[in-house]
Amino acid sequence: MAVNKVPQNSKLVIKVQTGVNTAGAAVYRQRTYANIKSDAADADIYAIGNGIAGLQKHSTESISRVDSGELVNE
C-alpha cells in the first residue's frame, strides 16, 4: 500500500509587520498570493516574493510557500 501526494496548488505568503500594539508587541499581517504553479522552483517564488516585498510600505518578516496536494492510495 503506497500513498503518494498529487500536487494541486501553491500559495506565496508574505508576512509584514504593520505596527505595534499598546503593549509594544509587533502586529503582523499576511499577504497571500494564490494560484502559484506547483512545479515552480522555490528560488523563483522567493525572488518574486522578494520583489513584491520591496513594494510594500511595511517591513517584511518572512516569505513562505504553502503547498497543498491530495494524498492517494495506490
N, CA, C, O and CB atoms as a CASP TS submission, in Angstrom:
PFRMAT TS
TARGET T0000
AUTHOR 0000-0000-0000
METHOD Language model
MODEL 1
PARENT N/A
ATOM      1  N   MET     1       0.849  -1.168   0.000  1.00  0.00           N
ATOM      2  CA  MET     1       0.000   0.000   0.000  1.00  0.00           C
ATOM      3  C   MET     1       0.898   1.235   0.000  1.00  0.00           C
ATOM      4  O   MET     1       1.501   1.572   1.019  1.00  0.00           O
ATOM      5  CB  MET     1      -0.968  -0.004   1.222  1.00  0.00           C
ATOM      6  N   ALA     2       0.981   1.896  -1.131  1.00  0.00           N
ATOM      7  CA  ALA     2       1.800   3.099  -1.263  1.00  0.00           C
ATOM      8  C   ALA     2       0.894   4.321  -1.326  1.00  0.00           C
ATOM      9  O   ALA     2      -0.088   4.344  -2.068  1.00  0.00           O
ATOM     10  CB  ALA     2       2.704   3.023  -2.522  1.00  0.00           C
ATOM     11  N   VAL     3       1.231   5.317  -0.550  1.00  0.00           N
ATOM     12  CA  VAL     3       0.488   6.569  -0.555  1.00  0.00           C
ATOM     13  C   VAL     3       1.359   7.621  -1.226  1.00  0.00           C
ATOM     14  O   VAL     3       2.516   7.821  -0.854  1.00  0.00           O
ATOM     15  CB  VAL     3       0.081   7.005   0.895  1.00  0.00           C
ATOM     16  N   ASN     4       0.789   8.284  -2.213  1.00  0.00           N
ATOM     17  CA  ASN     4       1.508   9.315  -2.947  1.00  0.00           C
ATOM     18  C   ASN     4       0.777  10.642  -2.842  1.00  0.00           C
ATOM     19  O   ASN     4      -0.445  10.688  -2.700  1.00  0.00           O
ATOM     20  CB  ASN     4       1.681   8.915  -4.416  1.00  0.00           C
ATOM     21  N   LYS     5       1.545  11.713  -2.915  1.00  0.00           N
ATOM     22  CA  LYS     5       0.972  13.058  -2.899  1.00  0.00           C
ATOM     23  C   LYS     5       0.885  13.566  -4.331  1.00  0.00           C
ATOM     24  O   LYS     5       1.868  13.551  -5.072  1.00  0.00           O
ATOM     25  CB  LYS     5       1.821  14.026  -2.016  1.00  0.00           C
ATOM     26  N   VAL     6      -0.312  14.016  -4.708  1.00  0.00           N
ATOM     27  CA  VAL     6      -0.527  14.615  -6.017  1.00  0.00           C
ATOM     28  C   VAL     6      -0.631  16.127  -5.802  1.00  0.00           C
ATOM     29  O   VAL     6      -1.615  16.599  -5.231  1.00  0.00           O
ATOM     30  CB  VAL     6      -1.821  14.031  -6.724  1.00  0.00           C
ATOM     31  N   PRO     7       0.372  16.895  -6.251  1.00  0.00           N
ATOM     32  CA  PRO     7       0.348  18.346  -6.031  1.00  0.00           C
ATOM     33  C   PRO     7      -0.883  18.978  -6.679  1.00  0.00           C
ATOM     34  O   PRO     7      -1.277  18.613  -7.786  1.00  0.00           O
ATOM     35  CB  PRO     7       1.629  18.995  -6.590  1.00  0.00           C
ATOM     36  N   GLN     8      -1.489  19.942  -5.960  1.00  0.00           N
ATOM     37  CA  GLN     8      -2.660  20.620  -6.504  1.00  0.00           C
ATOM     38  C   GLN     8      -2.402  22.100  -6.740  1.00  0.00           C
ATOM     39  O   GLN     8      -2.617  22.594  -7.847  1.00  0.00           O
ATOM     40  CB  GLN     8      -3.843  20.447  -5.573  1.00  0.00           C
ATOM     41  N   ASN     9      -1.946  22.810  -5.725  1.00  0.00           N
ATOM     42  CA  ASN     9      -1.641  24.223  -5.925  1.00  0.00           C
ATOM     43  C   ASN     9      -0.679  24.716  -4.860  1.00  0.00           C
ATOM     44  O   ASN     9      -0.389  24.021  -3.886  1.00  0.00           O
ATOM     45  CB  ASN     9      -2.921  25.061  -5.910  1.00  0.00           C
ATOM     46  N   SER    10      -0.196  25.922  -5.066  1.00  0.00           N
ATOM     47  CA  SER    10       0.722  26.548  -4.119  1.00  0.00           C
ATOM     48  C   SER    10       0.300  27.988  -3.892  1.00  0.00           C
ATOM     49  O   SER    10      -0.392  28.588  -4.715  1.00  0.00           O
ATOM     50  CB  SER    10       2.185  26.479  -4.628  1.00  0.00           C
ATOM     51  N   LYS    11       0.728  28.531  -2.762  1.00  0.00           N
ATOM     52  CA  LYS    11       0.476  29.932  -2.431  1.00  0.00           C
ATOM     53  C   LYS    11       1.777  30.575  -1.986  1.00  0.00           C
ATOM     54  O   LYS    11       2.631  29.921  -1.388  1.00  0.00           O
ATOM     55  CB  LYS    11      -0.610  30.065  -1.327  1.00  0.00           C
ATOM     56  N   LEU    12       1.920  31.842  -2.278  1.00  0.00           N
ATOM     57  CA  LEU    12       3.024  32.647  -1.789  1.00  0.00           C
ATOM     58  C   LEU    12       2.464  33.496  -0.660  1.00  0.00           C
ATOM     59  O   LEU    12       1.472  34.200  -0.845  1.00  0.00           O
ATOM     60  CB  LEU    12       3.664  33.532  -2.931  1.00  0.00           C
ATOM     61  N   VAL    13       3.093  33.436   0.509  1.00  0.00           N
ATOM     62  CA  VAL    13       2.627  34.190   1.672  1.00  0.00           C
ATOM     63  C   VAL    13       3.750  35.110   2.131  1.00  0.00           C
ATOM     64  O   VAL    13       4.861  34.663   2.416  1.00  0.00           O
ATOM     65  CB  VAL    13       2.176  33.236   2.827  1.00  0.00           C
ATOM     66  N   ILE    14       3.442  36.405   2.197  1.00  0.00           N
ATOM     67  CA  ILE    14       4.409  37.390   2.668  1.00  0.00           C
ATOM     68  C   ILE    14       3.877  37.954   3.980  1.00  0.00           C
ATOM     69  O   ILE    14       2.786  38.524   4.021  1.00  0.00           O
ATOM     70  CB  ILE    14       4.647  38.529   1.603  1.00  0.00           C
ATOM     71  N   LYS    15       4.644  37.795   5.043  1.00  0.00           N
ATOM     72  CA  LYS    15       4.256  38.281   6.366  1.00  0.00           C
ATOM     73  C   LYS    15       4.938  39.626   6.593  1.00  0.00           C
ATOM     74  O   LYS    15       6.161  39.732   6.502  1.00  0.00           O
ATOM     75  CB  LYS    15       4.640  37.251   7.493  1.00  0.00           C
ATOM     76  N   VAL    16       4.138  40.657   6.889  1.00  0.00           N
ATOM     77  CA  VAL    16       4.674  42.001   7.099  1.00  0.00           C
ATOM     78  C   VAL    16       4.306  42.514   8.484  1.00  0.00           C
ATOM     79  O   VAL    16       3.254  42.178   9.029  1.00  0.00           O
ATOM     80  CB  VAL    16       4.155  42.965   6.022  1.00  0.00           C
ATOM     81  N   GLN    17       5.183  43.325   9.037  1.00  0.00           N
ATOM     82  CA  GLN    17       4.901  43.962  10.325  1.00  0.00           C
ATOM     83  C   GLN    17       4.221  45.287  10.034  1.00  0.00           C
ATOM     84  O   GLN    17       4.800  46.171   9.402  1.00  0.00           O
ATOM     85  CB  GLN    17       6.211  44.165  11.180  1.00  0.00           C
ATOM     86  N   THR    18       2.975  45.416  10.506  1.00  0.00           N
ATOM     87  CA  THR    18       2.192  46.612  10.210  1.00  0.00           C
ATOM     88  C   THR    18       2.251  47.655  11.310  1.00  0.00           C
ATOM     89  O   THR    18       1.742  48.763  11.138  1.00  0.00           O
ATOM     90  CB  THR    18       0.769  46.236   9.964  1.00  0.00           C
ATOM     91  N   GLY    19       2.857  47.324  12.429  1.00  0.00           N
ATOM     92  CA  GLY    19       2.962  48.272  13.532  1.00  0.00           C
ATOM     93  C   GLY    19       3.186  47.554  14.842  1.00  0.00           C
ATOM     94  O   GLY    19       3.644  46.413  14.881  1.00  0.00           O
ATOM     95  N   VAL    20       2.850  48.255  15.925  1.00  0.00           N
ATOM     96  CA  VAL    20       2.951  47.680  17.265  1.00  0.00           C
ATOM     97  C   VAL    20       1.657  47.958  18.011  1.00  0.00           C
ATOM     98  O   VAL    20       0.977  48.949  17.747  1.00  0.00           O
ATOM     99  CB  VAL    20       4.175  48.257  18.041  1.00  0.00           C
ATOM    100  N   ASN    21       1.320  47.067  18.956  1.00  0.00           N
ATOM    101  CA  ASN    21       0.112  47.276  19.749  1.00  0.00           C
ATOM    102  C   ASN    21       0.429  48.131  20.974  1.00  0.00           C
ATOM    103  O   ASN    21       1.555  48.605  21.126  1.00  0.00           O
ATOM    104  CB  ASN    21      -0.498  45.925  20.178  1.00  0.00           C
ATOM    105  N   THR    22      -0.544  48.326  21.832  1.00  0.00           N
ATOM    106  CA  THR    22      -0.356  49.189  23.001  1.00  0.00           C
ATOM    107  C   THR    22       0.649  48.634  23.994  1.00  0.00           C
ATOM    108  O   THR    22       1.224  49.385  24.783  1.00  0.00           O
ATOM    109  CB  THR    22      -1.670  49.403  23.693  1.00  0.00           C
ATOM    110  N   ALA    23       0.866  47.317  23.961  1.00  0.00           N
ATOM    111  CA  ALA    23       1.849  46.690  24.851  1.00  0.00           C
ATOM    112  C   ALA    23       3.253  46.721  24.255  1.00  0.00           C
ATOM    113  O   ALA    23       4.214  46.301  24.900  1.00  0.00           O
ATOM    114  CB  ALA    23       1.446  45.248  25.148  1.00  0.00           C
ATOM    115  N   GLY    24       3.372  47.213  23.033  1.00  0.00           N
ATOM    116  CA  GLY    24       4.675  47.293  22.391  1.00  0.00           C
ATOM    117  C   GLY    24       5.052  46.072  21.573  1.00  0.00           C
ATOM    118  O   GLY    24       6.153  46.008  21.027  1.00  0.00           O
ATOM    119  N   ALA    25       4.150  45.099  21.483  1.00  0.00           N
ATOM    120  CA  ALA    25       4.425  43.891  20.690  1.00  0.00           C
ATOM    121  C   ALA    25       4.119  44.158  19.212  1.00  0.00           C
ATOM    122  O   ALA    25       3.213  44.921  18.880  1.00  0.00           O
ATOM    123  CB  ALA    25       3.583  42.682  21.212  1.00  0.00           C
ATOM    124  N   ALA    26       4.878  43.525  18.354  1.00  0.00           N
ATOM    125  CA  ALA    26       4.697  43.705  16.916  1.00  0.00           C
ATOM    126  C   ALA    26       3.353  43.142  16.453  1.00  0.00           C
ATOM    127  O   ALA    26       2.893  42.116  16.955  1.00  0.00           O
ATOM    128  CB  ALA    26       5.841  43.035  16.148  1.00  0.00           C
ATOM    129  N   VAL    27       2.735  43.824  15.493  1.00  0.00           N
ATOM    130  CA  VAL    27       1.489  43.378  14.879  1.00  0.00           C
ATOM    131  C   VAL    27       1.819  42.981  13.443  1.00  0.00           C
ATOM    132  O   VAL    27       2.436  43.750  12.706  1.00  0.00           O
ATOM    133  CB  VAL    27       0.373  44.501  14.931  1.00  0.00           C
ATOM    134  N   TYR    28       1.407  41.774  13.049  1.00  0.00           N
ATOM    135  CA  TYR    28       1.725  41.249  11.728  1.00  0.00           C
ATOM    136  C   TYR    28       0.460  41.016  10.912  1.00  0.00           C
ATOM    137  O   TYR    28      -0.610  40.752  11.460  1.00  0.00           O
ATOM    138  CB  TYR    28       2.521  39.952  11.848  1.00  0.00           C
ATOM    139  N   ARG    29       0.600  41.116   9.616  1.00  0.00           N
ATOM    140  CA  ARG    29      -0.450  40.767   8.659  1.00  0.00           C
ATOM    141  C   ARG    29       0.195  39.922   7.574  1.00  0.00           C
ATOM    142  O   ARG    29       1.398  40.007   7.327  1.00  0.00           O
ATOM    143  CB  ARG    29      -1.144  42.050   8.055  1.00  0.00           C
ATOM    144  N   GLN    30      -0.628  39.109   6.934  1.00  0.00           N
ATOM    145  CA  GLN    30      -0.125  38.275   5.844  1.00  0.00           C
ATOM    146  C   GLN    30      -0.761  38.694   4.533  1.00  0.00           C
ATOM    147  O   GLN    30      -1.957  38.976   4.463  1.00  0.00           O
ATOM    148  CB  GLN    30      -0.399  36.788   6.121  1.00  0.00           C
ATOM    149  N   ARG    31       0.052  38.727   3.509  1.00  0.00           N
ATOM    150  CA  ARG    31      -0.420  38.953   2.149  1.00  0.00           C
ATOM    151  C   ARG    31      -0.278  37.608   1.436  1.00  0.00           C
ATOM    152  O   ARG    31       0.816  37.046   1.379  1.00  0.00           O
ATOM    153  CB  ARG    31       0.396  40.118   1.410  1.00  0.00           C
ATOM    154  N   THR    32      -1.372  37.096   0.898  1.00  0.00           N
ATOM    155  CA  THR    32      -1.363  35.781   0.263  1.00  0.00           C
ATOM    156  C   THR    32      -1.644  35.922  -1.225  1.00  0.00           C
ATOM    157  O   THR    32      -2.583  36.603  -1.635  1.00  0.00           O
ATOM    158  CB  THR    32      -2.399  34.846   0.920  1.00  0.00           C
ATOM    159  N   TYR    33      -0.817  35.268  -2.020  1.00  0.00           N
ATOM    160  CA  TYR    33      -0.959  35.261  -3.474  1.00  0.00           C
ATOM    161  C   TYR    33      -1.163  33.810  -3.900  1.00  0.00           C
ATOM    162  O   TYR    33      -0.250  32.989  -3.807  1.00  0.00           O
ATOM    163  CB  TYR    33       0.298  35.904  -4.190  1.00  0.00           C
ATOM    164  N   ALA    34      -2.365  33.508  -4.364  1.00  0.00           N
ATOM    165  CA  ALA    34      -2.742  32.130  -4.692  1.00  0.00           C
ATOM    166  C   ALA    34      -2.450  31.812  -6.154  1.00  0.00           C
ATOM    167  O   ALA    34      -2.007  32.665  -6.923  1.00  0.00           O
ATOM    168  CB  ALA    34      -4.227  31.897  -4.393  1.00  0.00           C
ATOM    169  N   ASN    35      -2.709  30.570  -6.508  1.00  0.00           N
ATOM    170  CA  ASN    35      -2.582  30.066  -7.878  1.00  0.00           C
ATOM    171  C   ASN    35      -1.158  30.116  -8.411  1.00  0.00           C
ATOM    172  O   ASN    35      -0.936  30.400  -9.588  1.00  0.00           O
ATOM    173  CB  ASN    35      -3.475  30.851  -8.790  1.00  0.00           C
ATOM    174  N   ILE    36      -0.195  29.838  -7.538  1.00  0.00           N
ATOM    175  CA  ILE    36       1.195  29.702  -7.956  1.00  0.00           C
ATOM    176  C   ILE    36       1.349  28.291  -8.530  1.00  0.00           C
ATOM    177  O   ILE    36       0.819  27.336  -7.962  1.00  0.00           O
ATOM    178  CB  ILE    36       2.200  29.961  -6.752  1.00  0.00           C
ATOM    179  N   LYS    37       2.052  28.153  -9.625  1.00  0.00           N
ATOM    180  CA  LYS    37       2.250  26.824 -10.215  1.00  0.00           C
ATOM    181  C   LYS    37       2.968  25.921  -9.221  1.00  0.00           C
ATOM    182  O   LYS    37       3.979  26.308  -8.636  1.00  0.00           O
ATOM    183  CB  LYS    37       3.054  26.918 -11.540  1.00  0.00           C
ATOM    184  N   SER    38       2.439  24.718  -9.036  1.00  0.00           N
ATOM    185  CA  SER    38       3.023  23.800  -8.054  1.00  0.00           C
ATOM    186  C   SER    38       4.407  23.320  -8.466  1.00  0.00           C
ATOM    187  O   SER    38       5.175  22.867  -7.617  1.00  0.00           O
ATOM    188  CB  SER    38       2.112  22.606  -7.851  1.00  0.00           C
ATOM    189  N   ASP    39       4.743  23.409  -9.750  1.00  0.00           N
ATOM    190  CA  ASP    39       6.071  22.977 -10.196  1.00  0.00           C
ATOM    191  C   ASP    39       7.080  24.125 -10.280  1.00  0.00           C
ATOM    192  O   ASP    39       8.199  23.929 -10.755  1.00  0.00           O
ATOM    193  CB  ASP    39       5.960  22.308 -11.546  1.00  0.00           C
ATOM    194  N   ALA    40       6.697  25.317  -9.824  1.00  0.00           N
ATOM    195  CA  ALA    40       7.620  26.459  -9.828  1.00  0.00           C
ATOM    196  C   ALA    40       8.741  26.219  -8.822  1.00  0.00           C
ATOM    197  O   ALA    40       8.512  25.669  -7.745  1.00  0.00           O
ATOM    198  CB  ALA    40       6.869  27.781  -9.499  1.00  0.00           C
ATOM    199  N   ALA    41       9.937  26.630  -9.176  1.00  0.00           N
ATOM    200  CA  ALA    41      11.101  26.446  -8.308  1.00  0.00           C
ATOM    201  C   ALA    41      11.008  27.361  -7.087  1.00  0.00           C
ATOM    202  O   ALA    41      10.519  28.487  -7.177  1.00  0.00           O
ATOM    203  CB  ALA    41      12.407  26.722  -9.087  1.00  0.00           C
ATOM    204  N   ASP    42      11.481  26.862  -5.953  1.00  0.00           N
ATOM    205  CA  ASP    42      11.466  27.652  -4.716  1.00  0.00           C
ATOM    206  C   ASP    42      12.219  28.966  -4.886  1.00  0.00           C
ATOM    207  O   ASP    42      11.773  30.004  -4.398  1.00  0.00           O
ATOM    208  CB  ASP    42      12.074  26.848  -3.564  1.00  0.00           C
ATOM    209  N   ALA    43      13.360  28.928  -5.575  1.00  0.00           N
ATOM    210  CA  ALA    43      14.161  30.140  -5.772  1.00  0.00           C
ATOM    211  C   ALA    43      13.389  31.182  -6.577  1.00  0.00           C
ATOM    212  O   ALA    43      13.495  32.378  -6.304  1.00  0.00           O
ATOM    213  CB  ALA    43      15.482  29.801  -6.481  1.00  0.00           C
ATOM    214  N   ASP    44      12.620  30.744  -7.557  1.00  0.00           N
ATOM    215  CA  ASP    44      11.824  31.670  -8.364  1.00  0.00           C
ATOM    216  C   ASP    44      10.705  32.298  -7.538  1.00  0.00           C
ATOM    217  O   ASP    44      10.449  33.497  -7.638  1.00  0.00           O
ATOM    218  CB  ASP    44      11.236  30.948  -9.582  1.00  0.00           C
ATOM    219  N   ILE    45      10.046  31.487  -6.727  1.00  0.00           N
ATOM    220  CA  ILE    45       8.972  32.006  -5.877  1.00  0.00           C
ATOM    221  C   ILE    45       9.536  32.994  -4.864  1.00  0.00           C
ATOM    222  O   ILE    45       8.926  34.029  -4.593  1.00  0.00           O
ATOM    223  CB  ILE    45       8.241  30.853  -5.151  1.00  0.00           C
ATOM    224  N   TYR    46      10.698  32.675  -4.307  1.00  0.00           N
ATOM    225  CA  TYR    46      11.329  33.593  -3.354  1.00  0.00           C
ATOM    226  C   TYR    46      11.688  34.914  -4.038  1.00  0.00           C
ATOM    227  O   TYR    46      11.481  35.983  -3.465  1.00  0.00           O
ATOM    228  CB  TYR    46      12.593  32.950  -2.737  1.00  0.00           C
ATOM    229  N   ALA    47      12.218  34.846  -5.242  1.00  0.00           N
ATOM    230  CA  ALA    47      12.589  36.063  -5.967  1.00  0.00           C
ATOM    231  C   ALA    47      11.364  36.937  -6.227  1.00  0.00           C
ATOM    232  O   ALA    47      11.429  38.158  -6.090  1.00  0.00           O
ATOM    233  CB  ALA    47      13.279  35.709  -7.296  1.00  0.00           C
ATOM    234  N   ILE    48      10.256  36.315  -6.600  1.00  0.00           N
ATOM    235  CA  ILE    48       9.022  37.068  -6.821  1.00  0.00           C
ATOM    236  C   ILE    48       8.525  37.663  -5.508  1.00  0.00           C
ATOM    237  O   ILE    48       8.129  38.827  -5.456  1.00  0.00           O
ATOM    238  CB  ILE    48       7.937  36.165  -7.447  1.00  0.00           C
ATOM    239  N   GLY    49       8.549  36.857  -4.446  1.00  0.00           N
ATOM    240  CA  GLY    49       8.134  37.349  -3.131  1.00  0.00           C
ATOM    241  C   GLY    49       8.996  38.503  -2.662  1.00  0.00           C
ATOM    242  O   GLY    49       8.491  39.466  -2.085  1.00  0.00           O
ATOM    243  N   ASN    50      10.285  38.414  -2.905  1.00  0.00           N
ATOM    244  CA  ASN    50      11.204  39.477  -2.517  1.00  0.00           C
ATOM    245  C   ASN    50      10.916  40.753  -3.314  1.00  0.00           C
ATOM    246  O   ASN    50      10.992  41.857  -2.776  1.00  0.00           O
ATOM    247  CB  ASN    50      12.664  39.030  -2.727  1.00  0.00           C
ATOM    248  N   GLY    51      10.589  40.595  -4.582  1.00  0.00           N
ATOM    249  CA  GLY    51      10.229  41.750  -5.400  1.00  0.00           C
ATOM    250  C   GLY    51       8.952  42.415  -4.913  1.00  0.00           C
ATOM    251  O   GLY    51       8.880  43.640  -4.821  1.00  0.00           O
ATOM    252  N   ILE    52       7.944  41.606  -4.603  1.00  0.00           N
ATOM    253  CA  ILE    52       6.687  42.148  -4.075  1.00  0.00           C
ATOM    254  C   ILE    52       6.924  42.800  -2.719  1.00  0.00           C
ATOM    255  O   ILE    52       6.371  43.862  -2.432  1.00  0.00           O
ATOM    256  CB  ILE    52       5.617  41.035  -3.957  1.00  0.00           C
ATOM    257  N   ALA    53       7.745  42.165  -1.883  1.00  0.00           N
ATOM    258  CA  ALA    53       8.039  42.711  -0.553  1.00  0.00           C
ATOM    259  C   ALA    53       8.679  44.088  -0.660  1.00  0.00           C
ATOM    260  O   ALA    53       8.441  44.951   0.184  1.00  0.00           O
ATOM    261  CB  ALA    53       8.961  41.763   0.228  1.00  0.00           C
ATOM    262  N   GLY    54       9.484  44.295  -1.684  1.00  0.00           N
ATOM    263  CA  GLY    54      10.116  45.592  -1.881  1.00  0.00           C
ATOM    264  C   GLY    54       9.127  46.695  -2.204  1.00  0.00           C
ATOM    265  O   GLY    54       9.440  47.875  -2.043  1.00  0.00           O
ATOM    266  N   LEU    55       7.936  46.327  -2.656  1.00  0.00           N
ATOM    267  CA  LEU    55       6.906  47.311  -2.978  1.00  0.00           C
ATOM    268  C   LEU    55       6.023  47.647  -1.780  1.00  0.00           C
ATOM    269  O   LEU    55       5.243  48.598  -1.831  1.00  0.00           O
ATOM    270  CB  LEU    55       6.049  46.803  -4.114  1.00  0.00           C
ATOM    271  N   GLN    56       6.140  46.879  -0.712  1.00  0.00           N
ATOM    272  CA  GLN    56       5.318  47.090   0.482  1.00  0.00           C
ATOM    273  C   GLN    56       5.839  48.282   1.276  1.00  0.00           C
ATOM    274  O   GLN    56       7.046  48.521   1.319  1.00  0.00           O
ATOM    275  CB  GLN    56       5.301  45.823   1.366  1.00  0.00           C
ATOM    276  N   LYS    57       4.941  49.025   1.900  1.00  0.00           N
ATOM    277  CA  LYS    57       5.406  50.115   2.760  1.00  0.00           C
ATOM    278  C   LYS    57       5.803  49.600   4.139  1.00  0.00           C
ATOM    279  O   LYS    57       6.525  50.280   4.868  1.00  0.00           O
ATOM    280  CB  LYS    57       4.323  51.188   2.894  1.00  0.00           C
ATOM    281  N   HIS    58       5.340  48.404   4.504  1.00  0.00           N
ATOM    282  CA  HIS    58       5.679  47.805   5.795  1.00  0.00           C
ATOM    283  C   HIS    58       6.893  46.897   5.646  1.00  0.00           C
ATOM    284  O   HIS    58       7.191  46.418   4.552  1.00  0.00           O
ATOM    285  CB  HIS    58       4.480  47.013   6.365  1.00  0.00           C
ATOM    286  N   SER    59       7.590  46.665   6.755  1.00  0.00           N
ATOM    287  CA  SER    59       8.773  45.801   6.703  1.00  0.00           C
ATOM    288  C   SER    59       8.348  44.330   6.630  1.00  0.00           C
ATOM    289  O   SER    59       7.363  43.920   7.243  1.00  0.00           O
ATOM    290  CB  SER    59       9.682  46.041   7.941  1.00  0.00           C
ATOM    291  N   THR    60       9.108  43.557   5.873  1.00  0.00           N
ATOM    292  CA  THR    60       8.800  42.144   5.645  1.00  0.00           C
ATOM    293  C   THR    60       9.422  41.286   6.729  1.00  0.00           C
ATOM    294  O   THR    60      10.612  41.408   7.021  1.00  0.00           O
ATOM    295  CB  THR    60       9.294  41.694   4.262  1.00  0.00           C
ATOM    296  N   GLU    61       8.622  40.423   7.322  1.00  0.00           N
ATOM    297  CA  GLU    61       9.087  39.487   8.344  1.00  0.00           C
ATOM    298  C   GLU    61       9.514  38.165   7.713  1.00  0.00           C
ATOM    299  O   GLU    61      10.552  37.610   8.072  1.00  0.00           O
ATOM    300  CB  GLU    61       7.988  39.245   9.391  1.00  0.00           C
ATOM    301  N   SER    62       8.704  37.654   6.761  1.00  0.00           N
ATOM    302  CA  SER    62       9.044  36.371   6.143  1.00  0.00           C
ATOM    303  C   SER    62       8.358  36.219   4.793  1.00  0.00           C
ATOM    304  O   SER    62       7.356  36.871   4.500  1.00  0.00           O
ATOM    305  CB  SER    62       8.653  35.210   7.065  1.00  0.00           C
ATOM    306  N   ILE    63       8.934  35.333   3.979  1.00  0.00           N
ATOM    307  CA  ILE    63       8.366  34.940   2.692  1.00  0.00           C
ATOM    308  C   ILE    63       8.232  33.423   2.732  1.00  0.00           C
ATOM    309  O   ILE    63       9.213  32.715   2.964  1.00  0.00           O
ATOM    310  CB  ILE    63       9.264  35.422   1.467  1.00  0.00           C
ATOM    311  N   SER    64       7.012  32.921   2.507  1.00  0.00           N
ATOM    312  CA  SER    64       6.756  31.483   2.626  1.00  0.00           C
ATOM    313  C   SER    64       6.045  30.947   1.396  1.00  0.00           C
ATOM    314  O   SER    64       5.363  31.670   0.670  1.00  0.00           O
ATOM    315  CB  SER    64       5.925  31.189   3.875  1.00  0.00           C
ATOM    316  N   ARG    65       6.229  29.664   1.194  1.00  0.00           N
ATOM    317  CA  ARG    65       5.499  28.935   0.163  1.00  0.00           C
ATOM    318  C   ARG    65       4.645  27.892   0.875  1.00  0.00           C
ATOM    319  O   ARG    65       5.139  27.159   1.731  1.00  0.00           O
ATOM    320  CB  ARG    65       6.475  28.268  -0.888  1.00  0.00           C
ATOM    321  N   VAL    66       3.357  27.828   0.519  1.00  0.00           N
ATOM    322  CA  VAL    66       2.447  26.852   1.109  1.00  0.00           C
ATOM    323  C   VAL    66       1.925  25.969  -0.024  1.00  0.00           C
ATOM    324  O   VAL    66       1.224  26.436  -0.922  1.00  0.00           O
ATOM    325  CB  VAL    66       1.264  27.555   1.886  1.00  0.00           C
ATOM    326  N   ASP    67       2.279  24.690   0.036  1.00  0.00           N
ATOM    327  CA  ASP    67       1.849  23.729  -0.981  1.00  0.00           C
ATOM    328  C   ASP    67       0.700  22.890  -0.443  1.00  0.00           C
ATOM    329  O   ASP    67       0.661  22.562   0.743  1.00  0.00           O
ATOM    330  CB  ASP    67       3.024  22.821  -1.416  1.00  0.00           C
ATOM    331  N   SER    68      -0.231  22.545  -1.321  1.00  0.00           N
ATOM    332  CA  SER    68      -1.277  21.605  -0.935  1.00  0.00           C
ATOM    333  C   SER    68      -1.374  20.531  -2.010  1.00  0.00           C
ATOM    334  O   SER    68      -1.056  20.756  -3.178  1.00  0.00           O
ATOM    335  CB  SER    68      -2.648  22.330  -0.736  1.00  0.00           C
ATOM    336  N   GLY    69      -1.817  19.375  -1.586  1.00  0.00           N
ATOM    337  CA  GLY    69      -1.940  18.259  -2.509  1.00  0.00           C
ATOM    338  C   GLY    69      -2.885  17.214  -1.960  1.00  0.00           C
ATOM    339  O   GLY    69      -3.247  17.227  -0.783  1.00  0.00           O
ATOM    340  N   GLU    70      -3.268  16.322  -2.826  1.00  0.00           N
ATOM    341  CA  GLU    70      -4.164  15.234  -2.446  1.00  0.00           C
ATOM    342  C   GLU    70      -3.337  13.976  -2.210  1.00  0.00           C
ATOM    343  O   GLU    70      -2.450  13.650  -3.000  1.00  0.00           O
ATOM    344  CB  GLU    70      -5.249  14.991  -3.537  1.00  0.00           C
ATOM    345  N   LEU    71      -3.630  13.276  -1.129  1.00  0.00           N
ATOM    346  CA  LEU    71      -2.970  12.005  -0.843  1.00  0.00           C
ATOM    347  C   LEU    71      -3.820  10.882  -1.422  1.00  0.00           C
ATOM    348  O   LEU    71      -5.009  10.764  -1.124  1.00  0.00           O
ATOM    349  CB  LEU    71      -2.752  11.808   0.694  1.00  0.00           C
ATOM    350  N   VAL    72      -3.189  10.063  -2.255  1.00  0.00           N
ATOM    351  CA  VAL    72      -3.913   8.964  -2.890  1.00  0.00           C
ATOM    352  C   VAL    72      -3.238   7.642  -2.556  1.00  0.00           C
ATOM    353  O   VAL    72      -2.013   7.551  -2.485  1.00  0.00           O
ATOM    354  CB  VAL    72      -3.985   9.163  -4.422  1.00  0.00           C
ATOM    355  N   ASN    73      -4.052   6.633  -2.354  1.00  0.00           N
ATOM    356  CA  ASN    73      -3.569   5.291  -2.049  1.00  0.00           C
ATOM    357  C   ASN    73      -3.498   4.504  -3.352  1.00  0.00           C
ATOM    358  O   ASN    73      -4.509   4.304  -4.025  1.00  0.00           O
ATOM    359  CB  ASN    73      -4.493   4.575  -1.005  1.00  0.00           C
ATOM    360  N   GLU    74      -2.313   4.068  -3.693  1.00  0.00           N
ATOM    361  CA  GLU    74      -2.146   3.321  -4.950  1.00  0.00           C
ATOM    362  C   GLU    74      -1.767   1.895  -4.676  1.00  0.00           C
ATOM    363  O   GLU    74      -1.583   1.114  -5.610  1.00  0.00           O
ATOM    364  CB  GLU    74      -1.091   3.973  -5.837  1.00  0.00           C
TER
END
